[in-house]
């Protein structure tokens, strides 16, 4: 619900910005809470360690989906796996 505050979010404004940019609820919450705790510049410097999903093989994408607890990924094509990983 727009405008509704979630008490577990430490930086609701950043959360909303990330959601508007297309981040999943889980990812936006993780980033906004980490930024509130450690500072935005620290989080920005740390960044991600994974390369582009387009460079991954299908078995690597399936393994990542398994790590994240996604279901129904075994029969998906590479583009479908990438979409599922980005939008979980």
HELIX and SHEET records of a PDB file:
HELIX    1   1 UNK A   12  UNK A   20  1                                   9    
HELIX    2   2 UNK A   25  UNK A   38  1                                  14    
HELIX    3   3 UNK A   40  UNK A   46  1                                   7    
HELIX    4   4 UNK A   53  UNK A   55  5                                   3    
HELIX    5   5 UNK A   58  UNK A   67  1                                  10    
HELIX    6   6 UNK A   78  UNK A   86  1                                   9    
END                                                                             
